[in-house]
Amino acid sequence: MTLTEKDQKLIENKGISEEQVMRQIETFKRGIPFVNLQAAATIGNGIMQCNEKEKTEFITHFEKRKNELDLLKFVPASGAATRMFKALFEFILDYDPEKETVNAYVNRTKSELIRTFFIGIEKFPFYEQVMEGLKEEHQDFDSLPDHYQKFYFVKMMLDQDHFNFGDYPKGLLPFHKYKDHVATAFEEHLYEAALYDASNDKAKLHFTISEDHSNRFDDEFDQIESRVENSTGVSFDISFSYQKESTDTIAVTPNDEPFRLDNGEILFRPGGHGALIENLNEQDADVIFIKNIDNVVVKKYKQEVADYKRMLAGILLSLREKVFQYAAQLEEELVTAETINEIRKFLEERLNVYVKPEFYKFKEEYQVEFLKDKLHAPIRICGMVKNEGEPGGGPFWIKDEDGNISLQIIESAQIDTQNKFQNDILKASSHFNPVDIVCSVKDHNGKKFDLLEYIDEKQAFITNKTKEGREVKALEKPGLWNGGMAHWNTVFVEVPLITFNPVKTVVDLLKRTHQVKDE
């Protein structure tokens, strides 16, 4: 591939090296192999289950320690709300109120989402706001036929000259309607953080956002800060970062040649949420909670959700204390065979580390080095929810090319479903990943790990897109909690469905965990 001077300048401005670009093109040509599933992680085989007594003990352990710790909540929040309203955008384009009723449209298109939207329309947190706008613009609105009212309602919601909800960052959309105000997902994260992310009455949160929306988030925090702080008794330290241009990846044609736009410029695309490992790598805290922007609940359910976050944090601290103890022992003491066996057993039974049979043939000094290496890694405790048909990756045991077996969060796109053995393992999966993670990113000396050293680059994704009416192949970096954390020490813990309340489409806002009137 020959790069023009203009290409080289573009690459340089993004902070990407030519070598990286060449490696990415080679990845397209070579393809990305499917993962090699060994088994689904299940209760007792990779997924830990806590009874009420254990849950209480872990929460107590966290509560005793939290004021000595620097806590942080990390929230990926760069996504726009466009996908939430996909069916409504299609409705606006395809529906003509002069030619058919809304019921006729629903029957014609078989769009249950549109039917549900209009059945529950008055329950949406933005209903009154949109209605006020409609009555200002249409003086005769109340006398219009019902199907015209519905059409104008959706049009006002989405039009760029009106509410333009599809262009909002998801975190700043109206999510929940309380008696005295409407709360965004951003605000709900603050209330929730006060219940588990506060150390000495101060909660730190970091949001990864689109640079285009930075002023909007600043304005929102200015408006809600005093209300949330007065309500919770907690002060908030909020920071933001953007997905780095240096994590963009080159796009190619179906023939694996660099895709050029109509103006001749090479197309680069954002590297997916896996690129956020760099943003996470820049955070400095003892315990980091990770949760997606759209996974929030109304106040009634917050304490129950927070208790499970505190439980996961307690599990993290109890395991980390042993890791730190053993790491110090291996450095400072004359290690005995008994100590080696104790640490090996801890790694296998508590941290799910696979120890190859040949370990026992190593000389003692090599056994110690192996144990040191395995203890010297970031730790993540991941909540896992019973699979009830919700989308999302799942917990599996996989084997890599070197024969190492590990626990991973795997997406269905990474699995060869045409292979009966692999597909049977997928079907046997009992839990899915709700992105409910608590992690530790420092070693026993308090030094931060370089998280970029713990990525499995082979777990990237190749996807098919279109641009300017042409086919394009895109490369996404290993997912933040997939290959982006592949070489972390990993513990999966069962948590209930109440902890998973994402808003993927607008009608998800009608579910009980997003409805204040159901309290």
Protein Blocks (a to p, Z undefined) as FASTA:
>chain_A
ZZdfklmmmmmmnopafklmmmmmmmmmnopaddddfbdcdehiapacddfklmmmmmmm
mmmmmmmpccdddddfkbcfklmmmmmmmmmmmpcfklbcfklmmmmnopaklmmmmmmm
mmpmklmmmmmmmmmmmmmlmmpcfklmmmmmmmmmmomklnommmpcfklgcfbdcfkb
ccdfklmmmmmmmmmmcgghiacddddddfklmmmmmmmmmmmmmmmmmmnopacddddd
dddfklpccdddfkopacddfkopacdddebjklmmmmmmmpccfbdcdddfklccdfkl
mmmmmmmmmmmmmmmmmmmmmmmmmmmmmmmmccdfklmmmmmmmmmmmnopacdfklmm
pcfklmmmmmmmmmmccdddddddddehiacddddddddfkopacdddddfklpcfkbmk
lmmmmmmpcbdcehiacddfbdfkopacdfklmccfklcccddddeehiacdddddddfk
lmmmmmpccddddddfklpccdfbfklmmpmklcmklZZ
